Amino acid sequence: MNNAIPTARFALGEVVRHRLLDFRGVIFDVDPEFANSDEWYESIPEDMRPAKNQPFYHLLAENEETSYIAYVSQQNLVADDDEEEIVHPAIASIFDGFEAGRYHLRPERRH
């Protein structure tokens, strides 16, 4: 049995869309596998609960009503190709430019 952790499909600064829910966001961090609380995980309806052994992404997210931070499994994300910027108050503190549908990390945020 192969227990290898899947490779992250999306990169920091990439704009993505949730596969099932109506929101999109820009990735600002990636966990190689689930790293949130059991309470958070259990709050997801069982029929929608993703596997834990996959990358999970931290997003500066937006929907029609508001902006927020989301934590989403790789299986529930798809690339967003509308090339519109995300409206979120924290973007300027993490990213310093938007070009060709993706954000560029501020120099002090790169490792």
KOLGU-4560 file (N, C-alpha, C; in nm, 3 decimals, padded with zeros to 5 digits):
<recs>
<n_xx: 00.084 n_yy: -00.119 n_zz: 00.000 ca_xx: 00.000 ca_yy: 00.000 ca_zz: 00.000 c_xx: 00.088 c_yy: 00.124 c_zz: 00.000 mol: A seq: 1 type: MET>
<n_xx: 00.054 n_yy: 00.220 n_zz: -00.083 ca_xx: 00.132 ca_yy: 00.343 ca_zz: -00.095 c_xx: 00.076 c_yy: 00.449 c_zz: -00.001 mol: A seq: 2 type: ASN>
<n_xx: 00.155 n_yy: 00.490 n_zz: 00.098 ca_xx: 00.111 ca_yy: 00.591 ca_zz: 00.193 c_xx: 00.172 c_yy: 00.728 c_zz: 00.165 mol: A seq: 3 type: ASN>
<n_xx: 00.224 n_yy: 00.747 n_zz: 00.047 ca_xx: 00.285 ca_yy: 00.875 ca_zz: 00.013 c_xx: 00.179 c_yy: 00.985 c_zz: 00.011 mol: A seq: 4 type: ALA>
<n_xx: 00.220 n_yy: 01.101 n_zz: 00.057 ca_xx: 00.130 ca_yy: 01.217 ca_zz: 00.056 c_xx: 00.127 c_yy: 01.273 c_zz: -00.087 mol: A seq: 5 type: ILE>
<n_xx: 00.008 n_yy: 01.299 n_zz: -00.141 ca_xx: 00.000 ca_yy: 01.353 ca_zz: -00.277 c_xx: 00.070 c_yy: 01.489 c_zz: -00.288 mol: A seq: 6 type: PRO>
<n_xx: 00.122 n_yy: 01.516 n_zz: -00.404 ca_xx: 00.188 ca_yy: 01.643 ca_zz: -00.431 c_xx: 00.084 c_yy: 01.753 c_zz: -00.446 mol: A seq: 7 type: THR>
<n_xx: 00.117 n_yy: 01.871 n_zz: -00.396 ca_xx: 00.026 ca_yy: 01.986 ca_zz: -00.411 c_xx: 00.007 c_yy: 02.018 c_zz: -00.558 mol: A seq: 8 type: ALA>
<n_xx: -00.117 n_yy: 02.028 n_zz: -00.601 ca_xx: -00.151 ca_yy: 02.056 ca_zz: -00.740 c_xx: -00.152 c_yy: 02.206 c_zz: -00.769 mol: A seq: 9 type: ARG>
<n_xx: -00.172 n_yy: 02.287 n_zz: -00.665 ca_xx: -00.181 ca_yy: 02.432 ca_zz: -00.681 c_xx: -00.068 c_yy: 02.500 c_zz: -00.607 mol: A seq: 10 type: PHE>
<n_xx: -00.033 n_yy: 02.621 n_zz: -00.649 ca_xx: 00.082 ca_yy: 02.693 ca_zz: -00.593 c_xx: 00.037 c_yy: 02.821 c_zz: -00.521 mol: A seq: 11 type: ALA>
<n_xx: 00.127 n_yy: 02.872 n_zz: -00.436 ca_xx: 00.101 ca_yy: 03.000 ca_zz: -00.369 c_xx: 00.077 c_yy: 03.107 c_zz: -00.475 mol: A seq: 12 type: LEU>
<n_xx: -00.023 n_yy: 03.190 n_zz: -00.452 ca_xx: -00.056 ca_yy: 03.297 ca_zz: -00.546 c_xx: -00.155 c_yy: 03.258 c_zz: -00.653 mol: A seq: 13 type: GLY>
<n_xx: -00.184 n_yy: 03.130 n_zz: -00.664 ca_xx: -00.277 ca_yy: 03.083 ca_zz: -00.767 c_xx: -00.422 c_yy: 03.110 c_zz: -00.723 mol: A seq: 14 type: GLU>
<n_xx: -00.504 n_yy: 03.152 n_zz: -00.817 ca_xx: -00.646 ca_yy: 03.176 ca_zz: -00.790 c_xx: -00.723 c_yy: 03.048 c_zz: -00.822 mol: A seq: 15 type: VAL>
<n_xx: -00.802 n_yy: 03.005 n_zz: -00.726 ca_xx: -00.877 ca_yy: 02.879 ca_zz: -00.738 c_xx: -01.024 c_yy: 02.904 c_zz: -00.703 mol: A seq: 16 type: VAL>
<n_xx: -01.104 n_yy: 02.805 n_zz: -00.735 ca_xx: -01.248 ca_yy: 02.810 ca_zz: -00.709 c_xx: -01.286 c_yy: 02.680 c_zz: -00.638 mol: A seq: 17 type: ARG>
<n_xx: -01.381 n_yy: 02.688 n_zz: -00.543 ca_xx: -01.428 ca_yy: 02.566 ca_zz: -00.476 c_xx: -01.514 c_yy: 02.488 c_zz: -00.574 mol: A seq: 18 type: HIS>
<n_xx: -01.495 n_yy: 02.358 n_zz: -00.577 ca_xx: -01.564 ca_yy: 02.271 ca_zz: -00.672 c_xx: -01.714 c_yy: 02.261 c_zz: -00.644 mol: A seq: 19 type: ARG>
<n_xx: -01.754 n_yy: 02.269 n_zz: -00.516 ca_xx: -01.894 ca_yy: 02.251 ca_zz: -00.479 c_xx: -01.963 c_yy: 02.378 c_zz: -00.429 mol: A seq: 20 type: LEU>
<n_xx: -01.890 n_yy: 02.463 n_zz: -00.361 ca_xx: -01.948 ca_yy: 02.583 ca_zz: -00.302 c_xx: -01.913 c_yy: 02.705 c_zz: -00.386 mol: A seq: 21 type: LEU>
<n_xx: -01.992 n_yy: 02.809 n_zz: -00.375 ca_xx: -01.975 ca_yy: 02.925 ca_zz: -00.461 c_xx: -01.878 c_yy: 03.028 c_zz: -00.402 mol: A seq: 22 type: ASP>
<n_xx: -01.749 n_yy: 02.997 n_zz: -00.404 ca_xx: -01.649 ca_yy: 03.096 ca_zz: -00.367 c_xx: -01.518 c_yy: 03.067 c_zz: -00.438 mol: A seq: 23 type: PHE>
<n_xx: -01.436 n_yy: 03.171 n_zz: -00.442 ca_xx: -01.303 ca_yy: 03.160 ca_zz: -00.504 c_xx: -01.204 c_yy: 03.230 c_zz: -00.412 mol: A seq: 24 type: ARG>
<n_xx: -01.074 n_yy: 03.204 n_zz: -00.433 ca_xx: -00.975 ca_yy: 03.266 ca_zz: -00.347 c_xx: -00.835 c_yy: 03.249 c_zz: -00.403 mol: A seq: 25 type: GLY>
<n_xx: -00.741 n_yy: 03.315 n_zz: -00.336 ca_xx: -00.600 ca_yy: 03.304 ca_zz: -00.372 c_xx: -00.529 c_yy: 03.226 c_zz: -00.261 mol: A seq: 26 type: VAL>
<n_xx: -00.444 n_yy: 03.132 n_zz: -00.301 ca_xx: -00.372 ca_yy: 03.046 ca_zz: -00.205 c_xx: -00.258 c_yy: 03.124 c_zz: -00.142 mol: A seq: 27 type: ILE>
<n_xx: -00.255 n_yy: 03.124 n_zz: -00.007 ca_xx: -00.143 ca_yy: 03.190 ca_zz: 00.062 c_xx: -00.063 c_yy: 03.094 c_zz: 00.149 mol: A seq: 28 type: PHE>
<n_xx: -00.107 n_yy: 02.970 n_zz: 00.163 ca_xx: -00.030 ca_yy: 02.870 ca_zz: 00.238 c_xx: -00.084 c_yy: 02.732 c_zz: 00.200 mol: A seq: 29 type: ASP>
<n_xx: 00.001 n_yy: 02.630 n_zz: 00.217 ca_xx: -00.038 ca_yy: 02.493 ca_zz: 00.186 c_xx: 00.011 c_yy: 02.401 c_zz: 00.297 mol: A seq: 30 type: VAL>
<n_xx: -00.077 n_yy: 02.313 n_zz: 00.344 ca_xx: -00.038 ca_yy: 02.206 ca_zz: 00.436 c_xx: -00.030 c_yy: 02.078 c_zz: 00.354 mol: A seq: 31 type: ASP>
<n_xx: 00.077 n_yy: 01.998 n_zz: 00.368 ca_xx: 00.090 ca_yy: 01.875 ca_zz: 00.289 c_xx: -00.023 c_yy: 01.775 c_zz: 00.315 mol: A seq: 32 type: PRO>
<n_xx: -00.082 n_yy: 01.782 n_zz: 00.434 ca_xx: -00.201 ca_yy: 01.704 ca_zz: 00.466 c_xx: -00.279 c_yy: 01.780 c_zz: 00.573 mol: A seq: 33 type: GLU>
<n_xx: -00.397 n_yy: 01.733 n_zz: 00.604 ca_xx: -00.487 ca_yy: 01.802 ca_zz: 00.698 c_xx: -00.413 c_yy: 01.843 c_zz: 00.825 mol: A seq: 34 type: PHE>
<n_xx: -00.427 n_yy: 01.972 n_zz: 00.864 ca_xx: -00.361 ca_yy: 02.022 ca_zz: 00.985 c_xx: -00.451 c_yy: 02.120 c_zz: 01.059 mol: A seq: 35 type: ALA>
<n_xx: -00.580 n_yy: 02.094 n_zz: 01.060 ca_xx: -00.673 ca_yy: 02.178 ca_zz: 01.133 c_xx: -00.728 c_yy: 02.096 c_zz: 01.250 mol: A seq: 36 type: ASN>
<n_xx: -00.823 n_yy: 02.151 n_zz: 01.323 ca_xx: -00.875 ca_yy: 02.082 ca_zz: 01.441 c_xx: -00.976 c_yy: 01.972 c_zz: 01.405 mol: A seq: 37 type: SER>
<n_xx: -00.988 n_yy: 01.875 n_zz: 01.494 ca_xx: -01.090 ca_yy: 01.771 ca_zz: 01.475 c_xx: -01.230 c_yy: 01.832 c_zz: 01.475 mol: A seq: 38 type: ASP>
<n_xx: -01.251 n_yy: 01.936 n_zz: 01.556 ca_xx: -01.381 ca_yy: 02.003 ca_zz: 01.561 c_xx: -01.415 c_yy: 02.063 c_zz: 01.425 mol: A seq: 39 type: GLU>
<n_xx: -01.317 n_yy: 02.126 n_zz: 01.361 ca_xx: -01.339 ca_yy: 02.184 ca_zz: 01.228 c_xx: -01.376 c_yy: 02.072 c_zz: 01.130 mol: A seq: 40 type: TRP>
<n_xx: -01.300 n_yy: 01.965 n_zz: 01.133 ca_xx: -01.324 ca_yy: 01.854 ca_zz: 01.041 c_xx: -01.463 c_yy: 01.792 c_zz: 01.062 mol: A seq: 41 type: TYR>
<n_xx: -01.498 n_yy: 01.770 n_zz: 01.188 ca_xx: -01.627 ca_yy: 01.708 ca_zz: 01.219 c_xx: -01.745 c_yy: 01.800 c_zz: 01.184 mol: A seq: 42 type: GLU>
<n_xx: -01.720 n_yy: 01.931 n_zz: 01.172 ca_xx: -01.829 ca_yy: 02.024 ca_zz: 01.139 c_xx: -01.869 c_yy: 02.016 c_zz: 00.991 mol: A seq: 43 type: SER>
<n_xx: -01.787 n_yy: 01.952 n_zz: 00.909 ca_xx: -01.819 ca_yy: 01.934 ca_zz: 00.768 c_xx: -01.922 c_yy: 01.821 c_zz: 00.756 mol: A seq: 44 type: ILE>
<n_xx: -02.030 n_yy: 01.843 n_zz: 00.683 ca_xx: -02.127 ca_yy: 01.733 ca_zz: 00.666 c_xx: -02.057 c_yy: 01.607 c_zz: 00.616 mol: A seq: 45 type: PRO>
<n_xx: -02.092 n_yy: 01.494 n_zz: 00.675 ca_xx: -02.022 ca_yy: 01.368 ca_zz: 00.647 c_xx: -02.016 c_yy: 01.335 c_zz: 00.498 mol: A seq: 46 type: GLU>
<n_xx: -02.122 n_yy: 01.364 n_zz: 00.425 ca_xx: -02.122 ca_yy: 01.331 ca_zz: 00.282 c_xx: -02.033 c_yy: 01.423 c_zz: 00.200 mol: A seq: 47 type: ASP>
<n_xx: -01.984 n_yy: 01.532 n_zz: 00.261 ca_xx: -01.893 ca_yy: 01.626 ca_zz: 00.191 c_xx: -01.752 c_yy: 01.623 c_zz: 00.250 mol: A seq: 48 type: MET>
<n_xx: -01.731 n_yy: 01.547 n_zz: 00.356 ca_xx: -01.603 ca_yy: 01.548 ca_zz: 00.429 c_xx: -01.490 c_yy: 01.492 c_zz: 00.344 mol: A seq: 49 type: ARG>
<n_xx: -01.385 n_yy: 01.570 n_zz: 00.321 ca_xx: -01.274 ca_yy: 01.521 ca_zz: 00.237 c_xx: -01.178 c_yy: 01.430 c_zz: 00.314 mol: A seq: 50 type: PRO>
<n_xx: -01.101 n_yy: 01.354 n_zz: 00.239 ca_xx: -00.995 ca_yy: 01.273 ca_zz: 00.299 c_xx: -00.891 c_yy: 01.366 c_zz: 00.362 mol: A seq: 51 type: ALA>
<n_xx: -00.828 n_yy: 01.320 n_zz: 00.470 ca_xx: -00.727 ca_yy: 01.402 ca_zz: 00.538 c_xx: -00.589 c_yy: 01.390 c_zz: 00.475 mol: A seq: 52 type: LYS>
<n_xx: -00.562 n_yy: 01.282 n_zz: 00.402 ca_xx: -00.427 ca_yy: 01.257 ca_zz: 00.350 c_xx: -00.409 c_yy: 01.318 c_zz: 00.210 mol: A seq: 53 type: ASN>
<n_xx: -00.428 n_yy: 01.447 n_zz: 00.202 ca_xx: -00.409 ca_yy: 01.522 ca_zz: 00.078 c_xx: -00.372 c_yy: 01.665 c_zz: 00.117 mol: A seq: 54 type: GLN>
<n_xx: -00.317 n_yy: 01.742 n_zz: 00.025 ca_xx: -00.287 ca_yy: 01.882 ca_zz: 00.058 c_xx: -00.415 c_yy: 01.960 c_zz: 00.090 mol: A seq: 55 type: PRO>
<n_xx: -00.401 n_yy: 02.051 n_zz: 00.187 ca_xx: -00.508 ca_yy: 02.145 ca_zz: 00.223 c_xx: -00.452 c_yy: 02.285 c_zz: 00.205 mol: A seq: 56 type: PHE>
<n_xx: -00.534 n_yy: 02.374 n_zz: 00.153 ca_xx: -00.491 ca_yy: 02.508 ca_zz: 00.114 c_xx: -00.559 c_yy: 02.614 c_zz: 00.199 mol: A seq: 57 type: TYR>
<n_xx: -00.480 n_yy: 02.715 n_zz: 00.237 ca_xx: -00.532 ca_yy: 02.833 ca_zz: 00.307 c_xx: -00.557 c_yy: 02.938 c_zz: 00.198 mol: A seq: 58 type: HIS>
<n_xx: -00.680 n_yy: 02.987 n_zz: 00.193 ca_xx: -00.718 ca_yy: 03.083 ca_zz: 00.090 c_xx: -00.765 c_yy: 03.215 c_zz: 00.149 mol: A seq: 59 type: LEU>
<n_xx: -00.728 n_yy: 03.324 n_zz: 00.083 ca_xx: -00.795 ca_yy: 03.451 ca_zz: 00.105 c_xx: -00.913 c_yy: 03.442 c_zz: 00.009 mol: A seq: 60 type: LEU>
<n_xx: -01.032 n_yy: 03.421 n_zz: 00.063 ca_xx: -01.148 ca_yy: 03.386 ca_zz: -00.018 c_xx: -01.250 c_yy: 03.499 c_zz: -00.024 mol: A seq: 61 type: ALA>
<n_xx: -01.335 n_yy: 03.489 n_zz: -00.126 ca_xx: -01.446 ca_yy: 03.583 ca_zz: -00.140 c_xx: -01.565 c_yy: 03.511 c_zz: -00.202 mol: A seq: 62 type: GLU>
<n_xx: -01.683 n_yy: 03.559 n_zz: -00.165 ca_xx: -01.805 ca_yy: 03.517 ca_zz: -00.234 c_xx: -01.883 c_yy: 03.644 c_zz: -00.263 mol: A seq: 63 type: ASN>
<n_xx: -02.008 n_yy: 03.633 n_zz: -00.301 ca_xx: -02.087 ca_yy: 03.752 ca_zz: -00.336 c_xx: -02.105 c_yy: 03.848 c_zz: -00.219 mol: A seq: 64 type: GLU>
<n_xx: -02.104 n_yy: 03.796 n_zz: -00.095 ca_xx: -02.135 ca_yy: 03.878 ca_zz: 00.021 c_xx: -02.014 c_yy: 03.932 c_zz: 00.097 mol: A seq: 65 type: GLU>
<n_xx: -01.905 n_yy: 03.854 n_zz: 00.104 ca_xx: -01.799 ca_yy: 03.890 ca_zz: 00.197 c_xx: -01.665 c_yy: 03.829 c_zz: 00.157 mol: A seq: 66 type: THR>
<n_xx: -01.561 n_yy: 03.867 n_zz: 00.231 ca_xx: -01.430 ca_yy: 03.804 ca_zz: 00.215 c_xx: -01.394 c_yy: 03.739 c_zz: 00.348 mol: A seq: 67 type: SER>
<n_xx: -01.314 n_yy: 03.634 n_zz: 00.343 ca_xx: -01.281 ca_yy: 03.556 ca_zz: 00.463 c_xx: -01.162 c_yy: 03.466 c_zz: 00.432 mol: A seq: 68 type: TYR>
<n_xx: -01.117 n_yy: 03.391 n_zz: 00.533 ca_xx: -01.010 ca_yy: 03.293 ca_zz: 00.513 c_xx: -01.075 c_yy: 03.155 c_zz: 00.510 mol: A seq: 69 type: ILE>
<n_xx: -01.039 n_yy: 03.076 n_zz: 00.410 ca_xx: -01.096 ca_yy: 02.941 ca_zz: 00.396 c_xx: -00.983 c_yy: 02.838 c_zz: 00.402 mol: A seq: 70 type: ALA>
<n_xx: -01.017 n_yy: 02.718 n_zz: 00.443 ca_xx: -00.924 ca_yy: 02.605 ca_zz: 00.450 c_xx: -00.989 c_yy: 02.493 c_zz: 00.369 mol: A seq: 71 type: TYR>
<n_xx: -00.930 n_yy: 02.457 n_zz: 00.255 ca_xx: -00.997 ca_yy: 02.370 ca_zz: 00.159 c_xx: -00.905 c_yy: 02.257 c_zz: 00.114 mol: A seq: 72 type: VAL>
<n_xx: -00.962 n_yy: 02.138 n_zz: 00.103 ca_xx: -00.887 ca_yy: 02.022 ca_zz: 00.054 c_xx: -00.861 c_yy: 02.034 c_zz: -00.095 mol: A seq: 73 type: SER>
<n_xx: -00.754 n_yy: 01.972 n_zz: -00.139 ca_xx: -00.720 ca_yy: 01.974 ca_zz: -00.281 c_xx: -00.832 c_yy: 01.918 c_zz: -00.367 mol: A seq: 74 type: GLN>
<n_xx: -00.900 n_yy: 01.811 n_zz: -00.319 ca_xx: -01.004 ca_yy: 01.748 ca_zz: -00.399 c_xx: -01.122 c_yy: 01.841 c_zz: -00.426 mol: A seq: 75 type: GLN>
<n_xx: -01.136 n_yy: 01.948 n_zz: -00.346 ca_xx: -01.248 ca_yy: 02.041 ca_zz: -00.363 c_xx: -01.210 c_yy: 02.170 c_zz: -00.433 mol: A seq: 76 type: ASN>
<n_xx: -01.091 n_yy: 02.176 n_zz: -00.491 ca_xx: -01.050 ca_yy: 02.297 ca_zz: -00.562 c_xx: -01.030 c_yy: 02.270 c_zz: -00.711 mol: A seq: 77 type: LEU>
<n_xx: -01.061 n_yy: 02.371 n_zz: -00.790 ca_xx: -01.033 ca_yy: 02.369 ca_zz: -00.933 c_xx: -00.970 c_yy: 02.503 c_zz: -00.969 mol: A seq: 78 type: VAL>
<n_xx: -00.892 n_yy: 02.504 n_zz: -01.075 ca_xx: -00.831 ca_yy: 02.629 ca_zz: -01.121 c_xx: -00.939 c_yy: 02.728 c_zz: -01.159 mol: A seq: 79 type: ALA>
<n_xx: -00.916 n_yy: 02.855 n_zz: -01.131 ca_xx: -01.009 ca_yy: 02.961 ca_zz: -01.168 c_xx: -00.950 c_yy: 03.032 c_zz: -01.289 mol: A seq: 80 type: ASP>
<n_xx: -01.024 n_yy: 03.038 n_zz: -01.397 ca_xx: -00.966 ca_yy: 03.094 ca_zz: -01.519 c_xx: -01.030 c_yy: 03.225 c_zz: -01.563 mol: A seq: 81 type: ASP>
<n_xx: -01.104 n_yy: 03.293 n_zz: -01.474 ca_xx: -01.165 ca_yy: 03.418 ca_zz: -01.518 c_xx: -01.071 c_yy: 03.539 c_zz: -01.507 mol: A seq: 82 type: ASP>
<n_xx: -00.953 n_yy: 03.519 n_zz: -01.445 ca_xx: -00.847 ca_yy: 03.620 ca_zz: -01.438 c_xx: -00.889 c_yy: 03.752 c_zz: -01.374 mol: A seq: 83 type: GLU>
<n_xx: -00.991 n_yy: 03.748 n_zz: -01.288 ca_xx: -01.028 ca_yy: 03.867 ca_zz: -01.212 c_xx: -00.960 c_yy: 03.860 c_zz: -01.075 mol: A seq: 84 type: GLU>
<n_xx: -00.925 n_yy: 03.979 n_zz: -01.023 ca_xx: -00.860 ca_yy: 03.983 ca_zz: -00.893 c_xx: -00.957 c_yy: 03.944 c_zz: -00.782 mol: A seq: 85 type: GLU>
<n_xx: -00.901 n_yy: 03.895 n_zz: -00.672 ca_xx: -00.977 ca_yy: 03.862 ca_zz: -00.552 c_xx: -00.987 c_yy: 03.990 c_zz: -00.468 mol: A seq: 86 type: ILE>
<n_xx: -01.103 n_yy: 04.015 n_zz: -00.411 ca_xx: -01.120 ca_yy: 04.132 ca_zz: -00.324 c_xx: -01.114 c_yy: 04.082 c_zz: -00.180 mol: A seq: 87 type: VAL>
<n_xx: -01.000 n_yy: 04.110 n_zz: -00.115 ca_xx: -00.979 ca_yy: 04.067 ca_zz: 00.024 c_xx: -00.885 c_yy: 04.166 c_zz: 00.090 mol: A seq: 88 type: HIS>
<n_xx: -00.915 n_yy: 04.212 n_zz: 00.213 ca_xx: -00.831 ca_yy: 04.314 ca_zz: 00.277 c_xx: -00.688 c_yy: 04.270 c_zz: 00.308 mol: A seq: 89 type: PRO>
<n_xx: -00.660 n_yy: 04.140 n_zz: 00.317 ca_xx: -00.525 ca_yy: 04.093 ca_zz: 00.352 c_xx: -00.434 c_yy: 04.074 c_zz: 00.230 mol: A seq: 90 type: ALA>
<n_xx: -00.484 n_yy: 04.089 n_zz: 00.110 ca_xx: -00.403 ca_yy: 04.062 ca_zz: -00.009 c_xx: -00.275 c_yy: 04.145 c_zz: -00.012 mol: A seq: 91 type: ILE>
<n_xx: -00.286 n_yy: 04.275 n_zz: 00.014 ca_xx: -00.168 ca_yy: 04.363 ca_zz: 00.004 c_xx: -00.059 c_yy: 04.328 c_zz: 00.105 mol: A seq: 92 type: ALA>
<n_xx: -00.095 n_yy: 04.262 n_zz: 00.216 ca_xx: 00.008 ca_yy: 04.227 ca_zz: 00.315 c_xx: 00.085 c_yy: 04.100 c_zz: 00.277 mol: A seq: 93 type: SER>
<n_xx: 00.032 n_yy: 04.022 n_zz: 00.183 ca_xx: 00.096 ca_yy: 03.897 ca_zz: 00.143 c_xx: 00.149 c_yy: 03.901 c_zz: 00.000 mol: A seq: 94 type: ILE>
<n_xx: 00.076 n_yy: 03.968 n_zz: -00.087 ca_xx: 00.110 ca_yy: 03.972 ca_zz: -00.230 c_xx: 00.137 c_yy: 04.115 c_zz: -00.274 mol: A seq: 95 type: PHE>
<n_xx: 00.223 n_yy: 04.130 n_zz: -00.377 ca_xx: 00.252 ca_yy: 04.265 ca_zz: -00.425 c_xx: 00.220 c_yy: 04.286 c_zz: -00.572 mol: A seq: 96 type: ASP>
<n_xx: 00.152 n_yy: 04.195 n_zz: -00.633 ca_xx: 00.114 ca_yy: 04.216 ca_zz: -00.772 c_xx: 00.025 c_yy: 04.105 c_zz: -00.822 mol: A seq: 97 type: GLY>
<n_xx: -00.053 n_yy: 04.136 n_zz: -00.925 ca_xx: -00.142 ca_yy: 04.040 ca_zz: -00.987 c_xx: -00.118 c_yy: 04.048 c_zz: -01.136 mol: A seq: 98 type: PHE>
<n_xx: -00.084 n_yy: 03.934 n_zz: -01.197 ca_xx: -00.050 ca_yy: 03.933 ca_zz: -01.338 c_xx: -00.081 c_yy: 03.796 c_zz: -01.396 mol: A seq: 99 type: GLU>
<n_xx: -00.144 n_yy: 03.795 n_zz: -01.511 ca_xx: -00.176 ca_yy: 03.670 ca_zz: -01.582 c_xx: -00.254 c_yy: 03.572 c_zz: -01.494 mol: A seq: 100 type: ALA>
<n_xx: -00.346 n_yy: 03.626 n_zz: -01.414 ca_xx: -00.433 ca_yy: 03.540 ca_zz: -01.335 c_xx: -00.375 c_yy: 03.485 c_zz: -01.207 mol: A seq: 101 type: GLY>
<n_xx: -00.257 n_yy: 03.535 n_zz: -01.165 ca_xx: -00.200 ca_yy: 03.488 ca_zz: -01.038 c_xx: -00.133 c_yy: 03.603 c_zz: -00.963 mol: A seq: 102 type: ARG>
<n_xx: -00.122 n_yy: 03.585 n_zz: -00.833 ca_xx: -00.060 ca_yy: 03.686 ca_zz: -00.746 c_xx: 00.086 c_yy: 03.651 c_zz: -00.725 mol: A seq: 103 type: TYR>
<n_xx: 00.165 n_yy: 03.754 n_zz: -00.699 ca_xx: 00.308 ca_yy: 03.737 ca_zz: -00.672 c_xx: 00.333 c_yy: 03.767 c_zz: -00.524 mol: A seq: 104 type: HIS>
<n_xx: 00.399 n_yy: 03.674 n_zz: -00.456 ca_xx: 00.432 ca_yy: 03.695 ca_zz: -00.314 c_xx: 00.521 c_yy: 03.816 c_zz: -00.297 mol: A seq: 105 type: LEU>
<n_xx: 00.497 n_yy: 03.888 n_zz: -00.187 ca_xx: 00.586 ca_yy: 03.998 ca_zz: -00.152 c_xx: 00.725 c_yy: 03.938 c_zz: -00.126 mol: A seq: 106 type: ARG>
<n_xx: 00.833 n_yy: 04.008 n_zz: -00.161 ca_xx: 00.967 ca_yy: 03.952 ca_zz: -00.144 c_xx: 00.995 c_yy: 03.899 c_zz: -00.003 mol: A seq: 107 type: PRO>
<n_xx: 00.948 n_yy: 03.966 n_zz: 00.100 ca_xx: 00.975 ca_yy: 03.922 ca_zz: 00.238 c_xx: 00.896 c_yy: 03.796 c_zz: 00.274 mol: A seq: 108 type: GLU>
<n_xx: 00.802 n_yy: 03.755 n_zz: 00.194 ca_xx: 00.722 ca_yy: 03.634 ca_zz: 00.220 c_xx: 00.777 c_yy: 03.510 c_zz: 00.150 mol: A seq: 109 type: ARG>
<n_xx: 00.873 n_yy: 03.529 n_zz: 00.061 ca_xx: 00.929 ca_yy: 03.413 ca_zz: -00.011 c_xx: 01.031 c_yy: 03.344 c_zz: 00.076 mol: A seq: 110 type: ARG>
<n_xx: 01.036 n_yy: 03.209 n_zz: 00.068 ca_xx: 01.140 ca_yy: 03.136 ca_zz: 00.143 c_xx: 01.237 c_yy: 03.075 c_zz: 00.045 mol: A seq: 111 type: HIS>
</recs>
